[in-house]
Amino acid sequence: MQDLVIIGGGINGVGIARDAAGRGLKVTLIEKDDIASKTSSWSTKLIHGGIRYLENYEFRLVRESLKEREVIKKIAPHITKPIRFVLPHVPSLRPSWLIRIGLLLYDWLGGVITLPKSRFVSLQEDFKENPLKDNFKIGYEYSDLFVDDARLVLLNAEDAINRGANILTNTSIVNTIRNKNDWEISLNTGETLKSKVIVNATGPYAVDVLNSLFKIKSKKKLRLIQGSHLIVNKIYQGEQSYILQLNDKRIIFLIPYLNKYTLIGTTDHEVDSYENPKITNEEKNYLINSVNEFIKTKICDKDIVWTYAGVRPLVEDFNEKASKITRDYTFEINDTLAPILTIFGGKLTTYRKLSEHALDKLSNYLNFPNKSWTGKEILPGGNIAIKSKLDIPENMIARLENIYGDKIYKLNEYFLKLDNGGEKISEDLYEYEVKYLVDEELVKTADDILFRRTKLGIDFPTNLKEKLNSILKRHL
Ligand SMILES: Cc1cc2nc3c(=O)[nH]c(=O)nc-3n(C[C@H](O)[C@H](O)[C@H](O)COP(=O)(O)OP(=O)(O)OC[C@H]3O[C@@H](n4cnc5c(N)ncnc54)[C@H](O)[C@@H]3O)c2cc1C
């Protein structure tokens, strides 16, 4: 008998699995595709307070998010990076005094912060290379944290497994039976699980899953808001990111990405379906035209290297403007028979607190220690102070360290086991990494490797995919 079965392997599902397993609960998580295969790998990749939410008076959310920024920086140092956002001042949109108050609040609301505080900047003088048009003279700079979103999910799943959780990917639920004290869950593998409680952490799917798999009608509604991103060849050389305020009061980000690209996003566009989100031409043009209003060198369609889109599962708060709908989370529990808790909304940034709050709710039904621990224990690979000799060629180490942290030493064992890394697949990818990912990181398909465990897929040569697939098959 399981204490807890969690449905959905996005950030919220794995966050709860990690926390619950660490408190000694028997946990199984069921994900129908790969870990982080939906919204949680399609984000802007910011662990942020969300400066614009201050304008919506969402002080609780911003405060919790800013505190979490510090915690996640500490528990995931290998996959996070402090960044500085430059906000060029557009006087017609917001007066300076309002921005200054906003930034003071942003520096102060989260309590003690280790990231540099905000400051006034001269756009022409304070940066080695200023990509902005000359009419933008002054601005402000503040800190946030950039994260590898898909790996944050994976590392939470891995830590949950290390603490005894069972994580089943590429597994579907075919039937559920609800009894007074437990659930029976039949899987497509033929197995049936029994569990005292279920957590429905299926993000955008939550209402439909509740309805179709559990025959429960939710009292809450979700608004599905698509956000799309462009990845273009690097627009400028500097390390700084930009937050651009548009005339429609929306904002978009320009963020240096993977040393050679600039990440541009995001849009806010209401959709009816969460299946296979794709950037529309309208969204693409909106992003290109908006950036071109600000930068000296114009970008166009042919600069785009890759695009991605995701659907935010936002709790309906009857706000007309998509960008103003709350990013906060809430729960719904149905306990007329064995209980099921459903998660609505949330952000990548707040997943750990959301998980703690979910466990608080579950303590009415399950027995476990009331201890908050997930903010103190570093995620797998995060002991980056460890340094010892590696056999992996020097030119590959930087990429691998940025992805795997101190797990690179385990990877090194695979490098040696496969006799100097095994077969070469592409300039950056060798057989030993594929085998490591299959054995250690729940990989089942080439896309799991190319787009979630690593980001090699952005410019991976199509003609090498067959080779990758055949090597992958050898190790599955
Ligand atoms: C464009 C965009 C930008 C964003 N940027 C940021 C940001 O910068 N910072 C931030 O903090 N937040 C950001 N967010 C929000 C954040 O990404 C989401 O809130 C978060 O990823 C949602 O996670 P989740 O676990 O609820 O959902 P998901 O990641 O979608 O996970 C749900 C999982 O459930 C699985 N599932 C569904 N049905 C079933 C079923 N029947 N059986 C088994 N499994 C099932 C799905 O396959 C999926 O893997 C952004 C969101 C978007 C869309």
The ligand as a Tripos MOL2 file, in Angstrom:
@<TRIPOS>MOLECULE
LIG
   53    58     1     0     0
SMALL
NO_CHARGES

@<TRIPOS>ATOM
      1 C1          5.7850   30.3290  -21.2190 C.3       1 LIG1
      2 C2          5.9230   30.1030  -19.7500 C.ar      1 LIG1
      3 C3          6.9210   30.7610  -19.0520 C.ar      1 LIG1
      4 C4          7.0590   30.5460  -17.6800 C.ar      1 LIG1
      5 N1          8.0980   31.1280  -17.0330 N.ar      1 LIG1
      6 C5          8.2750   30.9020  -15.7260 C.ar      1 LIG1
      7 C6          9.4110   31.4430  -15.0640 C.ar      1 LIG1
      8 O1         10.2930   32.0490  -15.6660 O.2       1 LIG1
      9 N2          9.5180   31.2310  -13.7410 N.ar      1 LIG1
     10 C7          8.5880   30.5370  -13.0310 C.ar      1 LIG1
     11 O2          8.7370   30.4360  -11.8210 O.2       1 LIG1
     12 N3          7.5190   29.9720  -13.6410 N.ar      1 LIG1
     13 C8          7.3530   30.1310  -14.9680 C.ar      1 LIG1
     14 N4          6.2900   29.5620  -15.6200 N.ar      1 LIG1
     15 C9          5.3370   28.7570  -14.8560 C.3       1 LIG1
     16 C10         5.8250   27.3270  -14.6460 C.3       1 LIG1
     17 O3          6.5190   26.8550  -15.7670 O.3       1 LIG1
     18 C11         4.6410   26.4250  -14.3430 C.3       1 LIG1
     19 O4          3.8660   26.9610  -13.3200 O.3       1 LIG1
     20 C12         5.0790   25.0370  -13.8980 C.3       1 LIG1
     21 O5          6.0450   24.5070  -14.7640 O.3       1 LIG1
     22 C13         3.8820   24.1130  -13.8330 C.3       1 LIG1
     23 O6          4.3300   22.8800  -13.3890 O.3       1 LIG1
     24 P1          3.3270   21.6830  -13.1630 P.3       1 LIG1
     25 O7          4.0930   20.5970  -12.5070 O.co2     1 LIG1
     26 O8          2.1130   22.1710  -12.4800 O.co2     1 LIG1
     27 O9          2.8340   21.2930  -14.6450 O.3       1 LIG1
     28 P2          3.5810   20.5170  -15.8210 P.3       1 LIG1
     29 O10         5.0100   20.8410  -15.9180 O.co2     1 LIG1
     30 O11         2.7780   20.7180  -17.0640 O.co2     1 LIG1
     31 O12         3.4920   19.0100  -15.3820 O.3       1 LIG1
     32 C14         2.2970   18.2710  -15.4280 C.3       1 LIG1
     33 C15         2.6620   16.8610  -15.8640 C.3       1 LIG1
     34 O13         1.5170   16.0270  -15.7440 O.3       1 LIG1
     35 C16         1.6010   15.0550  -16.7720 C.3       1 LIG1
     36 N5          0.2790   14.4750  -16.9650 N.ar      1 LIG1
     37 C17        -0.8380   15.0600  -17.4700 C.ar      1 LIG1
     38 N6         -1.8580   14.1840  -17.4820 N.ar      1 LIG1
     39 C18        -1.3940   13.0130  -16.9710 C.ar      1 LIG1
     40 C19        -1.9730   11.7390  -16.7340 C.ar      1 LIG1
     41 N7         -3.2490   11.4720  -17.0440 N.pl3     1 LIG1
     42 N8         -1.1880   10.7550  -16.2100 N.ar      1 LIG1
     43 C20         0.1110   10.9920  -15.9110 C.ar      1 LIG1
     44 N9          0.7050   12.1800  -16.1170 N.ar      1 LIG1
     45 C21        -0.0320   13.1880  -16.6390 C.ar      1 LIG1
     46 C22         2.0900   15.8360  -17.9660 C.3       1 LIG1
     47 O14         2.6480   14.9860  -18.9520 O.3       1 LIG1
     48 C23         3.1070   16.7850  -17.3160 C.3       1 LIG1
     49 O15         4.4180   16.2540  -17.3690 O.3       1 LIG1
     50 C24         6.1470   29.7100  -17.0030 C.ar      1 LIG1
     51 C25         5.1450   29.0510  -17.7130 C.ar      1 LIG1
     52 C26         5.0540   29.2180  -19.0870 C.ar      1 LIG1
     53 C27         4.0390   28.4520  -19.8550 C.3       1 LIG1
@<TRIPOS>BOND
     1     1     2 1
     2     2     3 ar
     3     2    52 ar
     4     3     4 ar
     5     4     5 ar
     6     4    50 ar
     7     5     6 ar
     8     6     7 ar
     9     6    13 1
    10     7     8 2
    11     7     9 ar
    12     9    10 ar
    13    10    11 2
    14    10    12 ar
    15    12    13 ar
    16    13    14 ar
    17    14    15 1
    18    14    50 ar
    19    15    16 1
    20    16    17 1
    21    16    18 1
    22    18    19 1
    23    18    20 1
    24    20    21 1
    25    20    22 1
    26    22    23 1
    27    23    24 1
    28    24    25 2
    29    24    26 1
    30    24    27 1
    31    27    28 1
    32    28    29 2
    33    28    30 1
    34    28    31 1
    35    31    32 1
    36    32    33 1
    37    33    34 1
    38    33    48 1
    39    34    35 1
    40    35    36 1
    41    35    46 1
    42    36    37 ar
    43    36    45 ar
    44    37    38 ar
    45    38    39 ar
    46    39    40 ar
    47    39    45 ar
    48    40    41 1
    49    40    42 ar
    50    42    43 ar
    51    43    44 ar
    52    44    45 ar
    53    46    47 1
    54    46    48 1
    55    48    49 1
    56    50    51 ar
    57    51    52 ar
    58    52    53 1
@<TRIPOS>SUBSTRUCTURE
     1 LIG1         1 GROUP 0 **** ****
